[in-house]
């Protein structure tokens, strides 16, 4: 049950963060990465709202990231969250409605704090002070947004123009209007006037007030959300929304659907070191930099280079005589961009998708509910993978039509099922899985299992798999026919 005296944080974990490719990818987007500190962005977001003023959080996510999110929450010590899974993304208005409908069941007067999972807030004290102001305004029936006091005439953000101060709530103002992303000249006028804030995409309101406005402005959308909850079901530690109803729901942002037309919209302007980390330029802005203006992360040597963001997630990167560049190297891709062009990185992702490549989807290390695997070598009729299986987990009971496999245990212990046999493999021991054999790999121990897998056969794609049993509710993948 929700703590009726506390605010319920609602964390939205959607999107692919394509402007931060090659680090952010569809299977492992920016909110699940440690981009601006030692913890991932969703972990930092959750840490911001832990304490007596906040109830257990709700996380709304797509189903493809459910196990990664659950593992990251566990690692951060967050064990009381509700994770609600959307069958497909429908933007922020339906997500907010789903959260509000859940909260009002527990507490008819409940407040919710709606936050993206991929923003940076450097000054948490200022953020919490703004939350306190916003909560007072929300208890008066206002739908509150957090406005960021602009430091520059940015054209990449929407703006909010504030009107008169709210009576009895110092620091909160009525919203006069929401403004689309302006051109440079208009943004300069907004900055000079002092009446405008950037729209942060963070909101606080009572579930009751929000649903009342949804009923007035978007009754059809709200009806689909109610139906999706009515047909929701538990799946392990997750809540799966009813698929038919939610897929029929229109896709709309909370700004367009509700806030721009709300009868009681308010804004709390705040300076809290906010950044939406929407591009590599944004990361350069907030990263520590040396005397030459370079932000250096990972194994990098920079000589006679200035004002650049240079990051390596593996290979040595050497930069000589460069200026105002972004260079990001992962194990399987390298991005080189002028800092002024980082918004166009998304176009590279679009080209990769159009070409049918997978570099925009998966990293070299592919994460699975049971651990991860990495292809370390491949050629005609063979592939070598490094596999890590977390303690107490197991892969599906499966079979391949076109490949056989050799498994070598590097460290830990493996419980192997191969047709009717089941046996234990220790460090430096190996086994052979024939083509067509029903097999399963498990880690019965208390330390990670590290294993080398050598595949051989006519076809080695991930879609050559038939699952007979699966702990994680995954359906059998379509089998490749050759």
Residue pairs with C-beta under 8 A, 6 or more apart in sequence:
1 106
2 8
2 55
2 56
2 103
2 106
2 107
2 110
3 55
3 56
4 106
4 107
4 109
4 110
6 52
6 53
6 54
6 55
7 49
7 53
7 54
7 55
7 111
7 112
7 113
7 131
7 135
7 204
8 54
8 55
8 56
8 57
8 58
8 99
8 103
8 110
8 111
8 112
8 113
9 46
9 49
9 54
9 55
9 57
9 58
9 112
9 113
9 115
10 57
10 58
10 59
10 60
10 95
10 96
10 99
10 112
10 113
10 114
10 115
11 42
11 45
11 46
11 57
11 58
11 59
11 60
11 115
11 116
11 117
12 60
12 92
12 95
12 114
12 115
12 116
12 117
13 31
13 32
13 42
13 59
13 60
13 61
13 62
13 65
13 69
13 117
13 118
14 60
14 61
14 62
14 86
14 89
14 95
15 29
15 30
15 31
15 89
15 118
16 24
16 25
16 26
16 29
16 349
16 360
17 24
17 29
17 30
17 31
17 118
18 24
18 345
18 346
18 349
18 360
19 278
19 279
19 280
19 342
19 343
19 345
19 346
20 30
20 35
20 277
20 279
20 280
20 283
20 345
21 333
21 335
21 345
21 346
21 348
21 349
21 360
22 328
22 330
22 332
22 333
22 334
22 335
22 359
23 30
23 33
23 35
23 311
23 313
23 328
23 330
24 30
24 33
25 359
25 360
25 361
25 362
25 363
26 360
26 361
26 362
27 64
27 361
27 362
27 363
27 366
27 367
28 68
28 362
28 363
28 367
29 65
29 118
30 41
30 118
30 277
31 40
31 41
31 42
31 45
31 116
31 117
31 118
32 40
32 41
32 42
32 65
32 68
32 69
32 72
33 40
33 41
34 40
34 41
35 41
35 277
35 283
36 44
36 120
36 277
36 283
36 286
36 287
37 44
39 47
39 76
40 72
41 117
41 118
41 119
41 120
41 277
42 59
42 69
42 72
42 73
42 117
42 118
43 72
43 73
43 75
43 76
44 120
45 115
45 116
45 117
45 118
45 119
46 57
46 73
46 76
46 78
46 81
47 76
48 115
48 121
48 124
48 127
49 57
49 113
49 115
50 78
53 128
53 131
53 132
54 113
56 80
56 81
56 82
57 78
57 80
57 81
57 82
58 81
58 82
58 83
58 84
58 99
58 102
58 103
58 112
59 69
59 73
59 81
59 82
59 83
59 84
59 117
60 84
60 86
60 95
60 98
60 99
61 69
61 83
61 84
61 85
61 86
62 85
62 86
62 88
62 89
63 85
63 86
63 87
63 238
63 240
66 83
66 85
66 238
67 368
67 369
67 472
68 367
69 83
70 83
70 237
70 238
73 79
73 81
73 83
82 102
82 239
83 237
83 238
83 239
84 98
84 99
84 102
84 232
84 238
84 239
84 241
85 235
85 238
85 239
85 240
85 241
86 94
86 95
86 98
86 241
86 246
87 240
87 241
87 243
87 246
87 247
88 246
88 247
89 251
90 246
90 249
90 250
90 251
90 252
91 251
91 252
91 253
91 254
92 114
92 201
92 253
92 254
92 255
93 214
93 218
93 221
93 252
93 253
93 254
93 256
93 257
93 258
94 221
94 224
94 225
94 246
94 249
94 250
94 251
94 252
96 112
96 114
96 203
96 210
96 254
96 258
97 210
97 211
97 214
97 221
97 222
97 225
98 225
98 228
98 229
98 241
99 112
99 114
99 207
100 112
100 207
100 210
100 211
100 214
101 207
101 211
101 225
101 226
101 229
102 229
103 110
103 112
103 207
104 110
104 207
104 208
104 211
107 207
108 207
108 208
109 206
109 208
110 206
110 207
110 208
111 135
111 138
111 139
111 204
111 205
111 206
111 207
112 204
112 205
112 206
112 207
112 210
113 131
113 202
113 203
113 204
114 202
114 203
114 204
114 254
115 202
116 201
116 202
116 276
118 276
118 277
119 200
119 201
119 202
119 274
119 275
119 276
119 277
120 273
120 274
120 275
120 276
120 277
120 286
121 127
121 272
121 273
121 274
122 272
122 273
122 274
122 275
122 286
123 271
123 272
123 273
124 272
126 270
126 271
126 272
126 273
127 270
127 272
129 270
130 146
130 171
130 268
130 270
130 272
131 204
133 169
133 170
133 171
133 172
133 268
134 144
134 146
134 172
134 204
134 266
134 268
135 204
136 168
136 169
136 172
137 144
137 166
137 169
137 172
137 204
137 266
137 268
138 144
138 204
138 205
138 206
138 209
139 206
140 166
140 168
140 169
140 264
141 206
141 209
141 264
142 166
142 172
142 205
142 209
142 264
142 265
142 266
143 203
143 205
143 209
143 210
143 213
143 258
143 259
143 262
143 264
143 265
143 266
144 172
144 203
144 204
144 205
144 265
144 266
144 267
144 268
145 160
145 175
145 199
145 200
145 202
145 203
145 259
145 265
145 266
145 267
145 268
146 200
146 202
146 203
146 204
146 267
146 268
146 270
147 160
147 162
147 197
147 198
147 199
147 200
147 267
147 268
147 269
147 270
148 157
148 197
148 198
148 199
148 200
148 269
148 270
148 271
148 272
148 274
149 197
149 198
149 269
149 270
149 271
150 159
150 190
150 191
150 196
150 197
150 198
152 191
153 184
153 187
153 188
153 190
153 191
154 187
154 198
155 181
155 182
155 183
155 184
155 187
156 181
156 278
156 343
157 181
157 198
157 199
157 276
158 178
158 179
158 180
158 181
158 198
158 199
158 255
159 178
159 179
159 182
159 187
159 190
159 196
159 197
159 198
159 199
160 175
160 177
160 178
160 179
160 196
160 197
160 198
160 199
160 267
161 175
161 176
161 177
161 178
161 179
161 190
161 195
161 196
162 173
162 174
162 175
162 176
162 195
162 196
162 197
162 267
162 269
163 173
163 174
163 175
163 176
164 173
164 174
165 172
165 173
165 174
166 172
166 173
166 174
166 266
169 266
171 268
171 269
172 266
172 267
172 268
173 266
173 267
173 268
173 269
174 265
174 266
174 267
175 259
175 262
175 265
175 266
175 267
176 195
177 260
178 199
178 255
178 259
178 260
179 190
179 196
182 190
190 196
197 267
197 269
198 274
199 255
200 274
200 276
201 276
203 254
203 259
209 264
210 258
211 222
213 258
213 261
213 262
213 263
214 221
214 222
214 257
214 258
215 222
217 257
217 258
217 261
217 262
218 250
218 252
218 257
218 258
220 250
221 249
221 250
221 252
221 257
224 245
224 246
224 248
224 249
224 250
225 245
225 246
225 249
227 242
227 245
228 241
228 242
228 245
228 246
228 249
229 241
229 242
230 242
230 245
231 241
231 242
231 243
231 244
231 245
232 239
232 240
232 241
232 242
233 239
233 240
234 240
235 473
236 472
236 473
259 265
273 286
275 282
275 285
275 286
276 282
277 283
277 286
279 342
279 343
279 345
280 309
280 326
280 328
280 335
280 337
280 339
280 342
280 345
281 309
281 326
281 339
281 340
281 342
281 343
283 295
283 309
284 295
284 308
284 309
284 326
284 339
287 295
287 297
287 309
288 295
289 295
290 296
292 302
292 305
292 306
292 307
293 306
293 307
293 308
294 302
294 305
294 306
294 307
294 308
294 309
294 310
295 308
295 309
295 310
295 311
296 302
296 310
296 311
297 310
297 311
297 312
298 311
298 312
298 313
298 314
298 317
298 329
299 312
299 314
299 315
299 316
299 317
300 310
300 311
300 312
300 316
300 317
300 318
300 319
301 316
301 317
301 318
301 319
302 308
302 310
302 318
302 319
302 320
302 322
303 318
303 319
303 320
303 321
304 320
304 321
305 319
305 320
305 321
305 322
305 323
305 325
306 322
306 323
306 324
307 323
307 324
307 339
308 319
308 322
308 323
308 324
308 325
308 326
308 327
308 339
309 325
309 326
309 327
309 328
309 339
310 317
310 319
310 325
310 326
310 327
310 328
311 317
311 327
311 328
311 329
312 328
312 329
313 328
313 329
313 330
313 331
314 329
314 330
314 331
315 329
315 331
317 327
317 329
319 325
319 327
324 338
324 339
324 340
325 336
325 337
325 338
325 339
326 335
326 336
326 337
326 338
326 339
326 342
327 334
327 335
327 336
328 334
328 335
329 335
330 363
330 364
331 363
331 364
331 365
331 374
332 359
332 363
332 364
333 359
335 345
335 348
337 344
337 345
349 360
352 359
352 360
353 360
364 374
364 375
365 372
365 373
365 374
366 372
366 373
366 374
368 395
369 393
369 471
369 472
370 389
370 390
370 393
370 394
370 395
370 443
370 471
370 472
371 387
371 388
371 389
371 390
371 393
371 443
371 448
371 449
372 387
372 388
373 385
373 386
373 387
373 388
373 453
374 385
374 386
375 383
375 384
375 385
376 384
376 385
376 386
377 383
377 384
378 384
378 460
381 456
381 457
381 458
381 460
382 454
382 455
382 456
382 460
383 454
383 455
383 460
384 452
384 453
384 454
384 455
385 452
385 453
385 455
386 450
386 451
386 452
386 453
387 441
387 449
387 450
387 451
387 452
387 453
388 448
388 449
388 450
388 451
389 395
389 412
389 414
389 441
389 442
389 443
389 448
389 449
389 451
390 443
390 448
391 443
391 445
391 446
391 447
391 448
391 449
392 443
392 444
392 446
393 442
393 443
393 471
394 415
394 440
394 441
394 442
394 443
394 471
395 440
395 441
395 442
396 440
396 467
396 468
396 469
396 470
396 471
396 472
396 474
397 417
397 438
397 439
397 440
397 467
397 468
397 469
397 470
398 438
398 439
398 440
398 465
398 466
398 467
398 468
399 436
399 437
399 438
399 439
399 465
399 466
399 468
400 435
400 436
400 457
400 464
400 465
400 466
401 435
401 436
401 464
401 466
401 479
401 480
402 435
402 457
402 458
402 459
402 460
402 464
402 480
402 482
403 435
403 455
403 456
403 457
403 458
403 459
403 460
403 464
404 432
404 433
404 434
404 435
404 455
404 456
404 457
405 432
405 433
405 439
405 453
405 454
405 455
405 456
406 430
406 431
406 432
406 433
406 453
406 454
406 456
407 414
407 416
407 425
407 430
407 431
407 432
407 433
407 441
407 451
407 452
407 453
408 428
408 429
408 430
408 451
408 452
408 453
408 454
409 425
409 426
409 427
409 428
409 429
409 430
409 449
409 450
409 451
410 427
410 450
410 451
410 452
411 427
411 447
411 448
411 449
411 450
412 427
412 443
412 445
412 447
412 448
412 449
412 450
412 451
413 424
413 425
413 426
413 427
413 443
413 444
413 445
413 449
414 424
414 425
414 441
414 442
414 443
414 449
414 451
415 422
415 423
415 424
415 425
415 441
415 442
415 443
415 444
416 422
416 423
416 424
416 425
416 431
416 439
416 440
416 441
416 442
417 438
417 439
417 440
417 441
417 442
418 431
418 433
418 434
418 437
418 438
418 439
419 437
419 438
419 439
423 431
424 444
425 431
433 439
435 457
438 468
440 469
441 451
443 449
458 482
459 480
459 482
461 480
462 477
463 477
463 478
463 479
463 480
464 479
464 480
465 476
465 477
465 479
466 476
466 479
467 474
467 475
467 476
467 477
